[in-house]
Amino acid sequence: MKRQPMKPGDPRIRSYAEEDLLILLGELHERGRKYGLYFPSACTDRTADGRLVVRFGMAPASTLLNLLTLLLDADRERSCGS
């Protein structure tokens, strides 16, 4: 499935609370593990221009959402191909 990545300034990101992003980080850890992706220090950090920042070296929350989208797409392709 071809999707456009979410941009850091996307207004939808403002609807995510810190608790939401912590849950999504947990999902990233779980789903990424089978692909060898490991982010032990990833966590929410602070806000910048009213948006929460996820600590992967100051990545915006859109990076987390885009990574999860890629992993979900990979899981779908893997299940369809088996």
Backbone bond lengths (Angstrom), bond angles and torsions (degrees), N, CA, C in turn:
res aa  C-N    CA-C-N  psi(-1)  N-CA   C-N-CA  omega(-1)  CA-C   N-CA-C  phi
1 M - - - 1.437 - - 1.531 108.08 -
2 K 1.295 117.22 129.16 1.461 122.48 -178.22 1.525 109.20 -95.35
3 R 1.326 116.71 116.07 1.458 121.70 178.95 1.519 109.27 -125.55
4 Q 1.301 114.77 152.75 1.456 120.13 174.48 1.528 108.59 -84.10
5 P 1.316 117.65 135.09 1.467 119.54 177.89 1.530 111.06 -63.56
6 M 1.307 115.28 149.33 1.453 120.62 176.31 1.527 108.17 -75.98
7 K 1.307 116.57 134.27 1.459 121.13 -179.24 1.535 110.16 -86.76
8 P 1.335 117.68 151.73 1.470 120.25 -178.71 1.533 113.97 -55.95
9 G 1.308 118.13 -30.50 1.455 120.69 -178.88 1.518 114.77 -91.52
10 D 1.337 117.31 8.76 1.461 120.56 -178.87 1.529 109.52 -59.04
11 P 1.320 118.39 127.25 1.467 120.54 -177.28 1.525 114.10 -62.90
12 R 1.335 118.46 -21.66 1.473 120.44 179.39 1.525 111.79 -64.02
13 I 1.328 117.15 -25.91 1.466 120.56 -177.96 1.523 111.13 -65.16
14 R 1.306 117.23 -29.55 1.465 120.77 -179.53 1.525 112.54 -63.83
15 S 1.320 117.86 -17.97 1.467 120.62 -179.74 1.526 112.52 -81.81
16 Y 1.330 118.53 -8.27 1.457 121.84 179.89 1.526 110.45 -87.50
17 A 1.323 116.18 126.62 1.464 121.71 174.22 1.533 108.45 -87.82
18 E 1.309 116.18 167.23 1.461 120.23 179.76 1.528 111.19 -58.67
19 E 1.323 117.50 -38.39 1.472 120.91 179.12 1.524 111.32 -62.61
20 D 1.335 116.59 -38.42 1.464 120.97 177.75 1.524 110.45 -61.69
21 L 1.329 116.11 -45.28 1.460 119.71 -178.64 1.525 111.59 -68.09
22 L 1.324 117.94 -34.08 1.468 119.43 176.65 1.529 110.99 -64.46
23 I 1.322 116.88 -38.06 1.467 120.69 176.31 1.534 109.89 -64.99
24 L 1.333 116.60 -43.45 1.464 120.25 178.88 1.525 111.59 -66.00
25 L 1.324 117.57 -34.52 1.471 119.91 175.03 1.523 110.74 -63.58
26 G 1.320 116.81 -39.82 1.464 120.21 176.01 1.514 111.43 -60.88
27 E 1.328 116.09 -41.03 1.468 120.11 177.73 1.528 110.68 -66.23
28 L 1.324 117.02 -39.09 1.464 120.53 176.76 1.523 110.55 -60.21
29 H 1.322 117.22 -44.28 1.467 120.86 178.63 1.526 110.61 -60.78
30 E 1.328 115.83 -45.39 1.464 120.62 -177.89 1.526 112.09 -66.46
31 R 1.315 117.37 -49.70 1.467 121.11 -177.05 1.525 112.17 -72.75
32 G 1.323 117.36 -35.37 1.455 120.83 -177.93 1.516 113.87 -71.80
33 R 1.316 116.78 -26.07 1.469 121.24 -176.59 1.524 112.30 -55.43
34 K 1.337 117.50 -41.68 1.472 119.38 -176.89 1.529 112.23 -71.48
35 Y 1.338 116.67 -13.98 1.465 121.19 176.66 1.527 111.99 -103.69
36 G 1.325 116.04 6.81 1.456 120.23 179.31 1.512 113.67 80.13
37 L 1.341 117.71 13.55 1.457 121.20 177.36 1.522 108.63 -91.50
38 Y 1.295 115.42 126.67 1.457 119.73 -176.54 1.522 108.53 -139.60
39 F 1.295 116.20 122.54 1.460 122.27 -178.81 1.528 108.76 -125.34
40 P 1.328 118.97 75.19 1.464 120.13 -174.04 1.521 114.17 -64.42
41 S 1.309 117.93 -28.92 1.463 118.89 -176.85 1.522 113.01 -100.05
42 A 1.319 117.71 3.81 1.466 119.80 -178.79 1.524 109.74 -66.34
43 C 1.307 115.38 127.61 1.455 121.07 176.91 1.526 107.57 -160.67
44 T 1.314 116.36 172.91 1.457 118.08 175.38 1.517 107.54 -75.41
45 D 1.311 116.53 150.38 1.455 119.74 -173.00 1.519 111.89 -119.41
46 R 1.286 117.78 -67.73 1.459 122.71 -176.86 1.522 107.83 -161.33
47 T 1.294 116.66 -171.04 1.453 119.63 175.65 1.523 109.84 -111.65
48 A 1.310 115.16 148.63 1.459 122.81 175.54 1.520 106.69 -134.37
49 D 1.287 117.47 121.50 1.464 122.61 -177.17 1.527 111.42 54.24
50 G 1.315 116.93 36.70 1.458 121.42 178.33 1.512 115.27 80.97
51 R 1.330 117.56 3.35 1.467 121.43 -180.00 1.526 108.80 -112.06
52 L 1.335 115.86 141.26 1.463 119.89 176.87 1.518 110.42 -70.21
53 V 1.307 116.17 143.27 1.462 122.31 178.33 1.530 107.73 -110.03
54 V 1.317 115.90 136.49 1.465 122.27 176.60 1.508 106.50 -100.45
55 R 1.314 116.55 132.59 1.456 119.77 -176.04 1.529 111.56 -84.17
56 F 1.325 116.19 92.88 1.459 125.21 163.29 1.515 103.65 -125.64
57 G 1.270 118.65 45.98 1.451 120.61 -169.96 1.522 109.40 82.86
58 M 1.327 117.03 45.73 1.464 124.56 176.31 1.530 113.70 67.18
59 A 1.282 118.89 37.22 1.464 121.91 177.78 1.524 109.94 -77.47
60 P 1.321 117.57 143.52 1.464 119.23 174.38 1.528 109.93 -72.54
61 A 1.314 115.93 162.40 1.464 120.94 -179.70 1.526 111.36 -59.53
62 S 1.324 117.95 -25.78 1.466 120.28 178.76 1.530 110.75 -61.42
63 T 1.330 117.94 -31.11 1.466 120.82 177.61 1.522 110.31 -62.88
64 L 1.317 117.09 -43.89 1.462 121.81 177.01 1.525 110.27 -59.73
65 L 1.331 116.85 -47.78 1.463 120.25 -178.53 1.523 111.55 -65.24
66 N 1.326 117.38 -38.50 1.463 120.35 178.55 1.529 111.45 -68.14
67 L 1.334 117.65 -39.61 1.467 120.04 176.44 1.524 111.23 -62.60
68 L 1.320 116.35 -43.82 1.466 119.26 178.38 1.522 111.60 -62.80
69 T 1.311 117.42 -38.87 1.467 120.80 177.68 1.522 110.43 -61.44
70 L 1.319 116.50 -44.09 1.469 120.02 178.42 1.524 111.43 -62.56
71 L 1.329 117.20 -42.34 1.465 120.32 179.36 1.521 111.65 -66.78
72 L 1.330 116.91 -40.12 1.468 119.61 177.64 1.523 111.07 -64.32
73 D 1.329 116.57 -41.60 1.466 119.85 176.97 1.519 110.97 -62.95
74 A 1.330 117.81 -41.00 1.462 121.53 178.85 1.530 110.85 -63.77
75 D 1.329 116.33 -40.31 1.469 120.03 177.33 1.528 111.13 -63.76
76 R 1.332 116.96 -41.05 1.473 120.52 178.25 1.521 111.36 -63.76
77 E 1.339 116.30 -44.27 1.459 119.92 179.30 1.524 110.93 -64.58
78 R 1.320 116.45 -38.59 1.458 121.08 179.62 1.527 110.27 -64.65
79 S 1.347 117.43 -43.13 1.465 120.12 -178.88 1.520 112.24 -71.52
80 C 1.320 117.53 -30.38 1.468 120.81 178.03 1.527 110.96 -75.43
81 G 1.317 116.47 -29.66 1.457 120.72 -177.18 1.523 113.91 -85.63
82 S 1.342 117.36 -7.14 1.468 117.94 -177.35 1.493 113.24 -94.73
